[in-house]
Amino acid sequence: MRLIYEDIAKKLLTSERVIKYKNWAEEAEKAKKTGSLSPKENQYDKAEELITFYTFAPLDHEKIPNQVKDKVVQEILSFVGVSEQVREVKLYFEKDLPPPQKYLKWLNEKVKEHPIGYIRREAETKGILEGPTQVDALIETDNLLILIEVKFTSDISPYTKFGLIRNQIARLIDVGISEALALHKKLVVLCCTPSELFQRRSRLYYYKMQEYSELYNIQNDIPWRTIDEINENLKKAAWVSLEKIIRTVYESAKRHLDFKEFMEAEFFFKERMLCVSV
């Protein structure tokens, strides 16, 4: 067991994260040999960071032509009703986006209404009430900024310490609008999860992604922004099946990848019930 696409990891992740990913693979190999069921030693089996990386890494693979990468991104967008021609696909992982300054000013006042006393008191001692939002995967094209939140078995966080209605998708949309504005691009936000967990409505993200088909509901969760501001910058916020994205990426990538590389990736996804047979 090894870290697949290690060269891409070294290019797109910090050295600390590459070491962490490799350690997860090595610890999982040892756990299989010893029969250990320790969650810590078996982190490789459930790490959403690795699932995200293996899902999208082919979009930065040097052997895959740019036109193929463009086509893959366009097909993914088509799943959520976005019809766009894209070029110049750039891929990022675990990218930090800062909170909007106007939101921080709004939050400084809003936190005074927080129902928990010690949090109100703590807020008085803080200069900044929200740190950067880490985006699982970010795809930038010539005309779009696509922010991707990947969940495997976990759910989205419903709030932040100082923001009671600041759920993870609302936060992603909010910081994404500011980033898209700065880049003069339109924003797309995708929540990618296993189909079964979504269809069974067992997670908060099911309800939020349903709600966010209406701009009013988005504005209700990021109330410091206006409807017009959201409408002008957000092209789409939607759920898409993680299995469908994996299949789309690997159907196009298969003939360009080394056979061993492809088989290792396929085994990784099959082991997690995210079948990628193409």
HELIX and SHEET records of a PDB file:
HELIX    1   1 GLU A    6  LEU A   12  1                                   7    
HELIX    2   2 SER A   15  THR A   34  1                                  20    
HELIX    3   3 GLN A   43  ASP A   45  5                                   3    
HELIX    4   4 GLU A   48  PHE A   56  1                                   9    
HELIX    5   5 ALA A   57  ASP A   60  5                                   4    
HELIX    6   6 ASN A   66  SER A   78  1                                  13    
HELIX    7   7 GLN A  101  LYS A  110  1                                  10    
HELIX    8   8 VAL A  111  GLU A  113  5                                   3    
HELIX    9   9 GLY A  117  THR A  125  1                                   9    
HELIX   10  10 GLN A  168  LEU A  183  1                                  16    
HELIX   11  11 SER A  195  GLN A  199  1                                   5    
HELIX   12  12 LEU A  204  GLU A  211  1                                   8    
HELIX   13  13 LEU A  215  ASP A  221  1                                   7    
HELIX   14  14 ILE A  227  ASN A  233  1                                   7    
HELIX   15  15 LEU A  242  ALA A  253  1                                  12    
HELIX   16  16 LYS A  254  HIS A  256  5                                   3    
HELIX   17  17 PHE A  259  GLU A  271  1                                  13    
SHEET    1   A 5 LYS A  90  LEU A  97  0                                        
SHEET    2   A 5 THR A 133  GLU A 140 -1                                        
SHEET    3   A 5 LEU A 144  VAL A 150 -1                                        
SHEET    4   A 5 LYS A 186  THR A 193  1                                        
SHEET    5   A 5 LEU A 234  SER A 241  1                                        
END                                                                             
